[in-house]
Amino acid sequence: MHEIAAASATLSDDAAATLFAAGIAARFATQPGFTVFWALTRFDLYAPGLEQVGLGPDKVLYAQGTSDSAVLAMTEDALRDGSLACVIAEVKSADQTATRRLQLAASDGKTPMLLYRRHRVSDRCPLSGLSSAMTRWRIGCVPSARLPHPGVGRARWSVKLVRQRNGNPFSLELDACDDQGRLALPAPAPDRASAAAGAASQAA
């Protein structure tokens, strides 16, 4: 079980954290017939945006609960089922007991679990409380690299590993998920063409 939070309560950071989770889930759901279960209390997801990071409508099953406790209960059942590619739950509140139950359910069902902690108070990080998560991530937007020609560049995120078991935290700036849910280290502007050519040759 892994936790994700937006770097701030702004809409842009919230979108970045949502797409970060969706991109990870998309990579787990690459095999035919594998479905992602996404539980939340308020359905505010933008389906075309999810599809742009590889999580199309044929790969995800949504469930809406009336409260965080209902979402957590559905999530635990989905994890123990063991037939899903990945489970995502969005909540504003989950204590250490709840996260411990999710961690055990994920282990029993051998299913990856992403807990997206939504902001309750704008000036307080949702990751400040205790948790049984294996890792905790904070995701935010940073300016994209300037392009040598007019146009919109690939979005760029600040990706911070706030905590991991038996490891140190770190922080990176990464290009946002592509249409297969993959993040990328940004190449310096003069080297972008060569970096793209190198990646293409490796893929071939």
N, C-alpha and C positions, 0 to 999 in steps of 0.2 A: 504494500500500500504506500502510495506516494502522494504528497500534498502539493498543491499549487495555489498561489495567490497573486493577485495583481499588485504591482509596485505602488499603486495609489488607487483612489476611488474614482479616478477619471474614466470616461467612457473608452478612451483610446487604450489605456492600460488594461482595462477589463477585457476589451476585444483581443488584445495580444495574449493575455493569459488563457482565454477561451480557445483561441486558435492553436496555442502551444499544446494544450491538452488534446484538442481534436487531431492535430498532426501526429502525436504519439499514438493515439487510438487507431488512426488510419493505418499506421505501419503494422499494428497487431492484426488488423482485419484484411490483410492483403489476400489471404487464401479464400477461394470461393466458399460461400456458405457461412463464413465467420461474421458475426454480428456484434456491434458495440451497443451496450445498454447505457443510456444516458438518463439519469434521474434528477429532477429539479422541482422547485416549488413554483417557479414562474417561468413560463416558456417565452424567453426573449431571444432565442437563438436565430441567427440569420443563415438559413440553409445554403444559399449560394456561396456564402463565405466559407462554410464548412467544406463544401465540395471543392473549393479552390485549394484546400490543403489535403485533399485526398479522401475526405469522409463524405461520400455521396449518400443520397437518401436510401439506396438499397443496402447500405452497410450499417445503418443505425436504427435502433428501436428506442423511442422516447417514452418516459413515464413521468407523470406529474403528480406530486403529492401535495397535500394541504399544509404540511409543516415540515420542518427539518427532521423531526423524529420519524415521520412517515417516509421521507426520502431515505433516511438511514436504514429503516427496516426493509424497504424494497431492495436497497442496494445489497444488504447482507444476504437476502434470499437469492438475488441474482448471482452473487459471488459463489455461494455454496452450490448452485446448480452445476457449475463447471463446464457449461457448454458455450460460453460467450468468449469472444476474442479479447474483450476489455470492458471494464465497467467504469463509468464516470458518474460522480455524484456532486451536485452543487448545493452547498449549505452555508449558512451564516454562523451556525453554532454546532460544535461537536466536541464534547469533552474527551478526556483521555480514555475513559471507559468505552465510549463509542468508537474511538479510533482503534482501540485494542481489539474490539469485536470485529471490526472491519479487517484488520490485519490478519486475525485468525481465520476469518471466512475466506479471504483471498488465498491464504496458504492452503486451506482445506480444499478449495475448489480449483487451485492452481490457475487462478485468473488474475491478471494485472488489474490493479485498482488505482484510479486517480481521483483524489478528493479535492475538488475546487472550493476553496474557502472564500466566499464573497465578503466584501467589506461591510461591517456593521456600523463602524464609526470612521469617518474620513481620515482622522489623524492617528488611527491605531492599526498597526499591521495585523491581519488575521492570523499570522503565524506566531504571534507572541505568546500564546498559551502552550500548555503541555500537550504532547501527542505521541502516539506509538508508531508514527509513520517511519518508513525506512529512509526516505529523503524528503526535504521540504524545499520548494522552489519559489522564487519571486520573479515575476516577469513584468517588464515595462517596455515602453517604446523609447527609442533614441532616434536622432536624425539619420536619414538615409544618406549614403554617399552621393556627392554631387556628380551628375552624369556629364560626359563630354559633349552631349547633344541634348536638345529639348526633350523632355519626357519625364515619366514617373519611374523612379527606381524601385528596386525590391525593398520592401519594408525591413527595418532592422530593429532588433530587440535587445534589451539588456536582460541577460539570463543569469540569475544568481542562485547558486546552490547554497541555501542558508544553513542546512544541516544534513549530514548523512551519517549513518552508523559506521563506526570504525574508519572514518575518513575526514578530511578537512574541507571546509567550505571553499568556494571559488566563485569568480564572476567573469562572464564573457560577454562580448557583443557579437551577436550572430545575425546573419541574414534570416529573415522569417521563413516559415515552412513553404516549400514549393508544392506542386500539385500531387506529390506523393508523400507529403508530410515530413520531408527531410529538411533539417536545418543546415546551414553552411557557414563556415568561417569566411568573412568578407575578404576578398582579395584587394590589395591596393589598386587604385584606379588605373595606373599605367600598366599593371599586370593582369587586368581582368580578361583581356582577349586570350592571352597565353594560358591563364588558369582555366578558362572555359574549354580551350582546345585540349589541354591535358586531361580534364575530366571526361571529355568526349572520347578520347583515345582509350582511357582506362575502361569506360563503359563498353566500348567495342571489344 
